[in-house]
């Protein structure tokens, strides 16, 4: 009897592990990154959209690097992945938008809850959120100095990460 119950429990555990790990299930879909943006579809003067799209590309390529970089850079996360995951879900499951929200909070030094409330008030548009917070100049959507420092630092790290396969391809394949 004991052996039969142990087999049933192990089969239920195996079945549960399969269900939770299958693509298309609720658990697997909750942390799946949003598909890569197409940079050609984004207007060239929309720097916010480009930043978010590049963030999506880096996260799609190497999520471990992306999350580790965000956890190391932004102290508000307190180096806790759960905080990052909550923010990711709150930012419509967009890693690029998550990084943008973190940069907004770091540059403005206001609580993340307030940043997210301004985001909701701005119609869930990150560019309008940054303008309302005074971190983007409304005339030309150029970032303020401190906000620009955070964005430039993030983009330089991302560009290095995206450039590695291109350099390897050029070096070894001649393409």
Secondary structure per residue as TSV (DSSP state, phi and psi in degrees):
chain	resnum	aa	ss	phi	psi
A	1	X	-	360.0	-45.4
A	2	X	H	-62.2	-40.8
A	3	X	H	-65.4	-39.0
A	4	X	H	-64.4	-42.1
A	5	X	H	-66.1	-38.2
A	6	X	H	-64.4	-39.3
A	7	X	H	-65.9	-43.3
A	8	X	H	-61.5	-44.2
A	9	X	H	-63.9	-42.4
A	10	X	H	-67.2	-36.9
A	11	X	H	-66.7	-39.2
A	12	X	H	-64.2	-40.0
A	13	X	H	-64.1	-42.0
A	14	X	H	-65.0	-44.0
A	15	X	H	-63.4	-42.8
A	16	X	H	-61.8	-41.6
A	17	X	H	-63.8	-38.2
A	18	X	H	-67.6	-42.9
A	19	X	H	-64.8	-43.3
A	20	X	H	-70.4	-25.5
A	21	X	H	-94.6	-10.0
A	22	X	S	-71.1	137.7
A	23	X	T	-64.8	141.7
A	24	X	T	99.0	-14.1
A	25	X	S	-81.7	164.7
A	26	X	H	-61.0	-44.2
A	27	X	H	-66.7	-40.7
A	28	X	H	-70.5	-35.3
A	29	X	H	-75.2	-24.2
A	30	X	H	-64.3	-33.9
A	31	X	T	-110.6	9.6
A	32	X	-	-73.6	129.9
A	33	X	-	-68.7	153.5
A	34	X	-	-66.7	144.9
A	35	X	-	-56.7	156.3
A	36	X	-	-60.9	138.1
A	37	X	-	-75.2	156.9
A	38	X	-	-99.8	113.1
A	39	X	G	-61.5	-26.2
A	40	X	G	-69.3	-25.4
A	41	X	G	-79.5	-16.0
A	42	X	S	-90.8	138.0
A	43	X	-	-63.3	143.5
A	44	X	T	-70.5	-23.7
A	45	X	T	-86.7	-2.6
A	46	X	-	-95.0	84.7
A	47	X	H	-67.6	-29.0
A	48	X	H	-64.6	-46.8
A	49	X	H	-63.0	-38.6
A	50	X	H	-66.8	-43.3
A	51	X	H	-59.0	-47.1
A	52	X	H	-64.6	-39.9
A	53	X	H	-67.2	-41.8
A	54	X	H	-64.5	-39.2
A	55	X	H	-60.0	-40.4
A	56	X	H	-63.2	-40.4
A	57	X	H	-64.1	-43.1
A	58	X	H	-66.1	-43.1
A	59	X	H	-63.8	-37.9
A	60	X	H	-66.6	-35.8
A	61	X	H	-76.2	-44.2
A	62	X	-	-150.7	86.6
A	63	X	H	-67.4	-33.0
A	64	X	H	-64.7	-44.9
A	65	X	H	-62.4	-44.8
A	66	X	H	-60.6	-50.4
A	67	X	H	-68.1	-38.2
A	68	X	H	-63.5	-39.5
A	69	X	H	-64.9	-43.3
A	70	X	H	-64.9	-41.4
A	71	X	H	-65.4	-35.7
A	72	X	H	-75.3	-33.8
A	73	X	H	-81.2	-44.5
A	74	X	-	-103.0	113.7
A	75	X	G	-70.4	-21.6
A	76	X	G	-62.4	-25.6
A	77	X	G	-74.7	-16.0
A	78	X	T	55.7	32.4
A	79	X	T	53.4	35.3
A	80	X	-	-118.5	118.9
A	81	X	H	-63.7	-26.9
A	82	X	H	-64.3	-39.1
A	83	X	H	-63.4	-41.1
A	84	X	H	-65.6	-40.9
A	85	X	H	-65.5	-41.4
A	86	X	H	-61.2	-44.0
A	87	X	H	-65.4	-39.7
A	88	X	H	-58.8	-45.5
A	89	X	H	-67.0	-36.5
A	90	X	H	-69.5	-27.3
A	91	X	T	-93.2	35.1
A	92	X	T	58.5	36.4
A	93	X	T	54.4	45.3
A	94	X	-	-123.1	116.3
A	95	X	H	-67.8	-36.6
A	96	X	H	-64.3	-41.3
A	97	X	H	-67.8	-33.4
A	98	X	H	-63.0	-45.1
A	99	X	H	-64.9	-37.3
A	100	X	H	-65.4	-41.9
A	101	X	H	-63.5	-39.6
A	102	X	H	-65.3	-39.7
A	103	X	H	-66.6	-39.0
A	104	X	H	-60.3	-46.0
A	105	X	H	-65.8	-42.1
A	106	X	H	-67.0	-38.9
A	107	X	H	-73.0	-35.3
A	108	X	H	-89.9	-21.7
A	109	X	T	60.6	29.6
A	110	X	-	-106.7	158.9
A	111	X	-	-60.6	149.6
A	112	X	H	-62.0	-32.8
A	113	X	H	-60.1	-38.9
A	114	X	H	-68.9	-41.1
A	115	X	H	-58.7	-44.2
A	116	X	H	-69.8	-31.9
A	117	X	H	-68.2	-41.2
A	118	X	H	-64.1	-38.0
A	119	X	H	-60.1	-43.9
A	120	X	H	-65.8	-41.6
A	121	X	H	-66.3	-28.7
A	122	X	T	-86.7	16.5
A	123	X	T	75.8	26.4
A	124	X	S	57.6	42.5
A	125	X	-	-119.8	119.8
A	126	X	H	-67.9	-35.1
A	127	X	H	-66.3	-46.1
A	128	X	H	-65.2	-32.1
A	129	X	H	-62.5	-47.0
A	130	X	H	-65.2	-35.7
A	131	X	H	-65.6	-44.6
A	132	X	H	-63.7	-31.5
A	133	X	T	-82.8	-5.0
A	134	X	T	79.2	19.7
A	135	X	S	-100.7	-12.4
A	136	X	B	-122.4	136.4
A	137	X	-	-77.7	128.1
A	138	X	T	-65.9	-28.8
A	139	X	T	-65.4	-47.1
A	140	X	T	-125.9	7.3
A	141	X	-	55.1	34.9
A	142	X	-	-88.6	135.2
A	143	X	B	-72.1	152.8
A	144	X	-	-66.1	169.2
A	145	X	H	-58.8	-52.0
A	146	X	H	-66.6	-40.0
A	147	X	H	-66.7	-39.1
A	148	X	H	-62.2	-35.2
A	149	X	H	-62.5	-45.9
A	150	X	H	-63.8	-43.9
A	151	X	H	-65.4	-43.5
A	152	X	H	-65.1	-40.3
A	153	X	H	-62.0	-45.3
A	154	X	H	-64.6	-45.2
A	155	X	H	-65.0	-35.8
A	156	X	H	-66.6	-39.4
A	157	X	H	-64.8	-43.6
A	158	X	H	-65.3	-42.8
A	159	X	H	-64.2	-37.4
A	160	X	H	-61.7	-40.6
A	161	X	H	-69.2	-37.6
A	162	X	H	-75.4	-24.2
A	163	X	H	-80.2	-23.0
A	164	X	H	-56.2	-50.6
A	165	X	H	-64.4	-32.2
A	166	X	H	-66.8	-43.4
A	167	X	H	-63.2	-41.7
A	168	X	H	-62.4	-43.5
A	169	X	H	-63.1	-43.7
A	170	X	H	-64.6	-40.0
A	171	X	H	-71.0	-47.5
A	172	X	H	-98.0	-23.9
A	173	X	H	-109.9	-9.5
A	174	X	-	68.8	29.0
A	175	X	-	-112.2	360.0
